[in-house]
């Protein structure tokens, strides 16, 4: 009999029954970490009923001081448990411990930003008294929660994504039902337990996994859902959006095929550490990982070889070791897919400068491809693996056109020591954010984070998510005493 811990559904009012369970395993060694209950259609219905009933009863709404107190206490508990939470995230998700610790710092800072935003947010009154129709009137506006929030999360940042989806819902005063990724649910359960320990009634934040995609769709598309926060694949995200009930708002965060343009004036040696981190961090399993580098032909070969050398020096291995820089891919099927894409590119003419091979324990070697064909999968689809492509160019406008040629647009970058060149490129790249002399995966948690085209819908980031999860209620007061 397994001695692994078990995580039960956090759904109040659900009668005890023999639940189906899933195993959560370490992607590096396939060791069983824990088992987790999965919800059927009836359980999802109970969760939706609970959240809907809670929202409709205004006497049960949490006041701003109550929400602030809950978030303050949560912040304190997260700080106390930071090392344990980071280790748990590394174990279930494969992100190296050194990076999981950084993610935990960001998670804490994200909750702090929820607090700061809640304290300082305000609504701006609508002017009255400016014409005869608006005379003798005054407007008052205040924030109200939009309704039930459903948050569907991804595996690659199991701590900070939950902070970005659930934290704003709590701060906004919305009941929230969260479905973490099946590969990394434990971090979510642990964070939600902290919210509950901090005074948040269990009904206000319910966490579950679903037994199949149909039940997950039932959860996301129910008419009682006011807002859907989805982080995951474009195929699933756009499908769910097409099925949303009338009136349901949403934010979708998908992936990108992030482009970088490096001109002949760039400081290559200064750029390499950031480009290597942006290409290979978390084995490339980041939605804004560096993937396509368009480098001026005069420096393209030097850049590619130095990037390959930097990748070869990075330590690949057990994510729980504090020496490891790159851990495993989330599952073995992803290793096989990434390898297939790389081999396809090589067979079609790409030059393999490093990597290109699967390693033990679901890891993949850091891989640099030089000048793969434009129609290869590695050139037009998100790799989500430790693979980066370098394309030499002669004309910068043609490089910009190639960078903009895909249906994805998220974050991009340009490297140059000439400010005019850098600004010329930055203004012309299709992206919601362009980094100058920094890699595409740069982010702080108060930034807007918006996928364009197929890369997403709406704007992520704490303050932006809170805005989405609230309405500005306007009250118009009429009185002859008002000028």
N, C-alpha and C positions, 0 to 999 in steps of 0.2 A: 504494500500500500504506500502511496506517495506521501511524503512528509512536507511537500511544498505547501506554502500558505494558500488559502482560498479567499477570493474576493467576491462577496455576495452583491447582488443588485442593491442599489441605493434608491429603492422605489417604495415610499410609504404606502401602506394599505394593501400590499400584494400578499395574498395568502401563501403560506409555505407550500412548496411542491418540489418534485424531483426535477430540478432544472437541468437543461443541457448545459454543458460547460465547454470552454476552450482552454487549451494549454497556452501559456505564454512562455516562450523559450528565449534563451540567450542566443542571438544570431551568430555569435562567434564560435560557440562550442555546442550549440543545440541543447544545452542543459535546461531542464524544466525549472522555471523560476516560480510560477504560481499557476493556479487555475482560476477562471473567472466565469461566473454565471452569464448566460446570454438570455435576452428577453424575447419572448414570443409576441405575437400581435396583440393578445389580450393584455399583456403587461405594458406594452407601449400605450395602449388605450387608457389604462389606469394612470400612467404617468401624465398623459395629456389632460385627462379629466382633472387630476390634482392641480396641475399648473393653471389650467383655465379657470377653475373654481377659485383658486387663490387670487388670481388677477382681478376677477370680477367682483370680489368682496373688498371694497376700498378700505374697510375697517382693518384689514389685515396688511395693507401696504406698509412697507418699511419706510420710516421717515429718514430724512437725510442724516440726522445725528445717529440713528441706529446703523445705517449703512457705513458711515464713517467709523463707528466703533468696531464694527465687524471687520472692516478692512484693516484698521489699525492693529487689531489683535491677530489677524491672519498674517500680517507683515511680521510681527514679532515671532510667531510660531515658525514661519518659513525661515527666518534668520536662524533660529535655534536648530532647525532640522536640515539646514542647507547641505551639509556634507552627505547626510544619509539620502536626501532626495536626489542629489547629483549622482551618487553612486547607483541608486536604483534606476535612474534614467539611462546611464551608461550601460548597465547590465541588460536592460530590456531592448534598448534601441541601437546599441553598438556605437554610439558617438563616444569618442575617447573621453576619459575622465577629465582630462585637462580642459576640454571644450565643454563638457557637461557642467563643470563647475562654473564656467563663464556663463552658460545658459541659465544656471540657477541664480547667478547675480542679476542677470537681465530679468528673470521671472520676478524676483523681489522688487526690482526697480519698476517693473510694469505695474505691480500692485500699488507701489508708492505713487506712480503717475495717475492711477485711478483715483486715489485719494486726493491728489492735488487738483485734478480736473474737477472732481465733484465739489471741492471747496470753492473753486473760483469760477466755475461756469455760470453764465448768465444769459438771459434773453434780452434782446434789444427792443424797446418799445417801438410801435408803429406810429409815426407822426399823425396827429389829428389837429384840428383847428386851422387848417391851411386853406380851406375853401368853405363856402356855405354849407355843403353837405356834411363836412366833418366837424363843424363848429359845435361847441359845448360837449365835446367828447374827449375821453382819455383812455388810452389802452394800457393794460397790464398783461405781461406775459410771464409764464413760469413753465418749468420743465415737468413733464409727466412721462412715466414709462410707456413704451409703445405697446407692450403686451408680452405674450409668451415668446421666449427666444429658444430656438433649437440651434445648438452648436455641434457641427460635425467636424472633427479634427483629423490632422495628419500625424504620421509617425515620427517625422524627422526632428521635431523640436517638442518632445512630449511634455515639457514643463512650461516653456514660454508661450507656446500656442494656446494652452489652456488659460494661462494668465491673460492673454490678449482676447480670448473669446468669452470666458466666464467672468473675469474681473470686471469688464465694462458692463456686463449684464447685471451683476450684483450692484455696482455703483449706480447704474441707471434705475434700479428698482424693479427689474423685470424678473419674473420666474424663469428659470433656465433649465433645459434638459440637455445634457451634453453626452455625445457619443464619441468617445475617443477612438483612435485607430486600433484595430484588433491586435496589431503587433506590439503596441506600446500603451496598453490601457492603465497600467499600474500607477504611473506617475499621476494620471488624472484622478484616479480613485484617492490617492494620497493627498493631493491638493484639495479636492472637494471635502475630504474628511477634515482638513485644517479649517476650511470655511465653516463647516458645521461646528467644530470645536470652538470656533470664535464667536458663536452666537447666531449664525445663520440657520434658521429652521430648515430641517431636511427637505421639506416640501419646496423650498425656494431654489434648491439646486439638486436635481436628480441626475444620476449618472448611470448609464447602461451601455451594454453592447447588444446588438441585435443578432438574431439567429441566422438571418439571411438578408440579401439586398432588398427584397420585397418589403420586409418589416422596416428597414431603414428608410425606404421611400415613403412608407406609411407615416413614419414619424415626421419627415421633412415636409411633406405636402399636405398635411392635415390643415383644414381651414381655421383651426384654433391657433395656429402658429402665426404670430405677427411678424417675426423676423427670423430668417435663416442665415446663420454664419457658417459658411462652408470653406474648408481648406483641404484641397486634394486635387485630383486629376481634372483636367479640362473636360474630358469626356463625361465624367460623372457629374461635375458641377453644372455644366450647361444643360445636361439632361434634367437634373432636378429643377433647375430654374424653369424649364419648359413645362414642368408639371406642378408648379406651385399654385396653391389656391389663390383665387382672386383676392387682392388686398395684401398678400404676404410680400413684404420687402425682403431684400437679400443682399448679402455681400459675398462675392466669390473670389477666392485667391487660388490661382492655378500656377503653373510653372512658366518658365521662359526658356529661351535659347540664347542666353545673354551674350551680346556682342561687345567687343573691346576694339578700339582703333588705336594703334601705336604708330606715331609718325616718326620721321627720320630725326627729329629733334629730341626724342624721348631719352631720358636717362635709363638705359636698360638695366644696369646693375641695381638702381634704386627701385625699379618696377618689379623685378623678379620675385622678391619675397611676398609681396602682396598678390601678384598673379598666381604664384604657387598656392598660397593659402586659399585664394578665391576659387581655384580650379579643383583642389583636392580635399578641402575641408569637409569633414563628415563623409568622406569617400564620394564627394560630388553630389550628395543627396540633399541638395538645397535648391529652392526654386529660382534663385538668382545666381547660381554658380557661374563662374567664368566658363564659357563653352567655345565661343568663336572669337579668335583673336586675328584681326586684320592688321598686318604689320607691313610697313613700307618695305619694298623689296630689298633696299640697301641694308636693312638690319634684321630682316625676317629670319634668316638662317641662324644668326647669332642669338636672337631672342629665343627661338625654338630650342636650340641646343642647351642654352643656359636654363631654360625652364625645365627641360627633361632632366638635367643634372640636379636641379633643386628637388624635383619630385623623387628622384632616385635616392636622395639622402633622407627622405622622410620615413620615419619608422612606422611600419604597418604591423598590426598585431592585436593583442588582447586589449579591448577598450577599457578594462578595469586597471590596467597598468598606467601609472602616471608618466611613463616614458613614451607611450604610444601616441602618435600624431594622426594616424589614419586607422580606422577600425573596419569592420566588415560591412558589406551591403546587407540590407535588411533581411533578405532571404536568398536561398540558393538559386531560385529561378531568375532573380535579377542579375546574378553573376553570369549566368548563361546568356541572358539577353544582351547585356553589355558586351560580352565577348563576341557574340554574333555580329553586333553592329560594328565593332572594331575590325573584325576579320573581313566583313563586307567592304569596308572602306579601303582596307589594304589591298584586297583583291581587285578593287576598281581603280587603284592608282595612288592611294595615299602612301606616304613614306612613314614608316613606323620608327620614331626616334627613341621611344622608351616604352616599357610596359607591354601591353597587348597580351597579357596572360592572366588566367585565373590562378589564385593562390589558395593555400589551405584555409580552412575555417571561414569560408564564404567571403574571403577578401579578394581584391583585384588590384593588380599592380598599377601604380600611377602611370598614365599613358599619354604620350604626346604624339599627335598625328600632324604631319606636315603636308599641307595642300591637298586635303581630300576633295573628291568631286562635290560639286554643289548639290547634286541630287542624291548623295549618300545620306543614310539616316542620321549619321553623326553631324551632318551639316544643316539638316532641316527640322529635326525633332529633338526634344529634350532628352539628353543622355541619362541624367540622374545617376551618374557613376563617375569615377575618378579619371575622366578623359577630357582632354582639351585639344582643340584644333587650331593650327596657325595657317593663315592664308596670306601669301605675299601679294601686295598690290602696288601699282604704279601711280594710279590716279586716285586721290582721296575721295572725290565725288563718287567714283565707281565703288569704292570700299563702303561708303555710306549707303549707297543704293543696295549693295549686297547685305549689309547689316540690317537694313529696313525691309528686306524682301520677304520675310516670313510673316505668318499670321499671328505671331507672338510678339509682345512688346512689354517689357517690365522695367528692369534696371539695366543700364549700360554704362560704359566707361570710355574715357579717352586719356591717353598718356602723351604728354608733350611738354617741353620746356618753353614753348612759344605760346604765350597766352592768347594771341590772336588765332593761331591754328586751333588751340584747344576749344576756344569759344565757338569758332566756326563749326567744328564737328559737333559740339554739345548741342548747339541750337538746331542741328539738322537730323540728329538721331531720333528715331521713333522710340520714346521711352518716357515713363513718368518721372524718372530720376536718372541723371547722368553724373557720374563721379569723374572728377578730373584728377589724374595721378593717384587714383585709388581703385581697388577692384570692385566688381559689380555687386558683390555680396555685402558691401558695407551697409550697416543699418544701426541706428539707435532707435529706441522704442517709442520716442515721441515723434518720429518722422511719419509723414504719410507714406503708405505702402500700397501702391495701386497698380495692378496688372491691367494693361490695355489690350485691345483686340481680343484674341482668344485667351489671353493670360489672366483675365479676371473681370470683375464687375464691382464697382464701388471702391472705397478707400479704406484700407486697414490702418492700424495705429490706434492707441488707446482713446485719445480724444475724439477721433473720427468715428470709431465704433460706438462710443457713448452717444455721439450725436445721432447716429443711425437708430439707436435703440431708445430714443426719446422723441417726444413731440413738443413743440412750443405751443402751449395752450394760450390763446389770446382771449382776454375778457375786455369788452368795450363798455365803459361806464359813461352814461349820458346824464348830464346835469346842467341846468341853466346857470349854476354857479361857476361852471368852467368857462373861461373866456372863449 
